[in-house]
Amino acid sequence: MLLDREKRCKSEPSASLGYREEIPEITEAIIRSCEEPGSFTHINHEPIPSRQEVVSIVHALQKLIFPGYFSRESLDATNLRYKIGHSVSRLFDTMAQQIIHSLRHDCFRYDRPCSHCSEQGYETATKLFRAIPGLRRILATDVNAAYDGDPAASSHDEIIFSYPGIFAIAVYRIANILYRDEVPFIPRIMSEYAHSVTGIDIHPGATIGERFAIDHGTGVVIGETTRIGKNVRIYQGVTLGALSLPPDAGNRLRGKKRHPTIEDDVIIYSGTTILGGDTVIGTRSVIGGNVWLTESVPPDTLVVMEAPKLSYRASAQKGKDSHDFT
Ligand SMILES: CC(=O)OC[C@H](N)C(=O)O
């Protein structure tokens, strides 16, 4: 049986017509706002890089870097050469096209004179694909470091299949090659994608040595000018960041070293924040959890936050309605 309210609703004529009459005016208002000085639009320009394509490239590169782990079809000795050749040849053009789009965008948009975006796009894509064997080698050191440092990891394969840390580091290592080649947009699209799926934010401009491990990873931030040596391990919630940034910091500090340097064999535990471009954490140091550091520490230093004083008493829950926290 229909309720009265439902009956009324069903017999009511559609209200959309009256409201739809407003669409031309709404459209005009949006167009006028696009013409306002200082408004952001992207009209009449060369094709822009596609975020969706770049994300698919990331996943395709992950399959090439760790063959067999992320493919639906199994790889074996008879099809390996064919499958790798096939994906390199397909990916090569897609990658080059995306690089060309992003270079062209900057040429047109910012009047940067250029006559060879297309050539440069193919050259950079070639460099990236040539770097894959090296990427595979360095990522193997990262997987080994994660396994060696984590009793919860039951195998190297488990790390490759499932650890957000290794995914974020793999994407960082790819993006860093493009960043060093001064490809606009794509490195950040890649690293912010990894950030969005792992909670780990590694700027592609950071410099990170081999055997880098991020355990758990959620909330890790590694700033653009951070330098990290070899065999460094960090945990969730670690920030390697800049000191306070004034409102005009964007223009004043762009390109300057703002983030710390972490030397070889350092461990930084969860929730720690280390800030400043001149801050150096000396080799083999261990920085405990929840430390706030804005100054350098010499090699072989242990830095710990003294635990706040806790008091322990019998629980107030027994026989009481409210808790007594005084
Ligand atoms: C990580 C960090 O400090 O970020 C702050 C700012 N984006 C910068 O790069 O300086």
The ligand as an ORCA input file, in Angstrom:
! r2SCAN-3c Opt
* xyz 0 1
  C      57.933     18.111      2.980
  C      57.825     19.557      3.191
  O      58.491     20.108      4.007
  O      56.924     20.222      2.441
  C      56.808     21.637      2.567
  C      56.936     22.263      1.211
  N      56.075     21.614      0.256
  C      58.389     22.222      0.725
  O      58.711     21.413     -0.138
  O      59.207     22.995      1.213
*
